[in-house]
Amino acid sequence: MESMIEVRELVRTFGNLTAVDHICFSVPVGGIRAFLGPNGAGKTTTIKMLTTVLAPTSGQIRIAGHDPVREPMLVRRAFGIVFQDPSLDDELTAQENLALHAALYGVPRKEQTQRIEALLGFVGLWERRGDYVKQYSGGMKRRLEIARAFLHQPRLLFLDEPTLGLDPQTRSLIWDFVKGLAKEQSVTVFFTTHAMEEAERVADDITVIDHGRIVAEGTAAMLREATATSSLEEAFIALTGRDIREDEASPAERMRMVRRAWRGR
Amino acid sequence: MRAVWILWLRQLKRYSRSRARIVGSLGQPLLFLFALGFGFGPVFARAGNGSYMEFVTPGIITMAIVFTAVFGGIEMIWDRQFGFLKETLVAPVPRLAIVIGRTSGGATVALLQGLIVFVVCLLAGFRVHHPLLLPLALAFMGLISMLFTAIGTAIGSVLRDMQGFQLILNFLVLPLFFFSNALFPLAGLPAPLRTVVLLNPLSYGVAGMRAAFSGGIGFDMATDFAVLGAAAAFSLGISSLLFSRIEA
């Protein structure tokens, strides 16, 4: 089967630290892949390299047949992404955020209005389209980001913990939509999550990464069987151990903490 | 092109929506205008240099532009911290288009801020001698805006958080402003200071604007234009280069 994502011997080091250590995997067109691992395992670093914003130290990547280092524009046109951290402009309205995205991705103007209306309606934000994003709750922002990722109708979706902070209703709405896209339009989905039951329910296949290396790959059933456990959660712990990982705060997180502290006064 | 336009528009929307910022950043230049303009006026006139208000107004306009422009460029740090930058970095748009959109937007905002100060100066008694030369003054204001937005963007591409902010203010922005001919004339300066002022590209912007307001068009103005234009182009190039190296 043709693959949408093809990764071979991918390495990324930061000084002495090897964040991603010779990983290989591929995701077929129309496949839904969960990319699991404890904090600091190398998930986000891998996604950054796949999405052209971080150069690999060595190894090969093919996204929709293109190399993110040499043909970043072709790769960027192919995918949509929901980042782990917020990436909206708080000073613009929801509608303006989407219009900006449409302009950046060259969505035809005629389709733009109609698609924005449909997507905002889908995530339940159409009534609030004229509000500044800074007035949105965390869950609403998340929904808006998800709507935005679909706006240019990508063939590949990266979702980095997309359902963090969403209620069960919204979570299931979004996963049903994602599964529908994969099934009906052969959209490939690559997502990370810490919610194991979500991975079990949604993903066709699961790749587990730890300490920068891939430690297991297969369907949820295969992982359970290989570890002789009864749930994916147990299988995950069996594969990656019980140690709690330290995750260094990025400057962005530190800044957010400061801002929260000030606002909370 | 559409990407450049939408990013330009974004900067303008953000500006027009933050009234506090517009009013707040008027405070400093107006303080200078009234304190220095009226305070030094008598001494300046007695020294035989004419009206200080007339002399210092282009300097005050420049001040408003420089501060707005640099901070508009540095604002990118906030975009990086609060995530919006990523949205533009993964978009299928060349980094150059993003830089152009951002800097032209920031420069437009700085120019508008300069125009507001200009109007206030008119109300405070500043007179333009040759209204026909106003477009030239505007061109100088625009070039200063471009130059300093590009400098701000270059800094914003390198800094990761706002901790270096004070450093930039005290060791770059303020010296560039004070060691120019914005507040005092070049004539009679001690040689070292004179050299520093002449090496500062901002001096050429102020001189050009001053000449356009007072009607002193001539060879000097062409030099001013060339130096300022070259500095703006150079800093745009540097900021594009630094921006294109950003990794998320």
Interface residues (C-beta under 8 A of the other chain):
Chain A: K48 T51 T52 V53 L54 A55 M73 R76 R77 F79 I81 F83 D85 P86 S87 L88 D89 D90 E91 L92 E96 A99 L100 H101 A103 L104 Y105 G106 P251 A252 R254 M255 R256
Chain B: R2 A3 W5 I6 L7 R10 K13 R14 R17 S18 R80 Q81 F82 G83 F84 L85 K86 E87 T88 L89 V90 A91 P92 V93 P94 R160 D161 M162 E247 A248
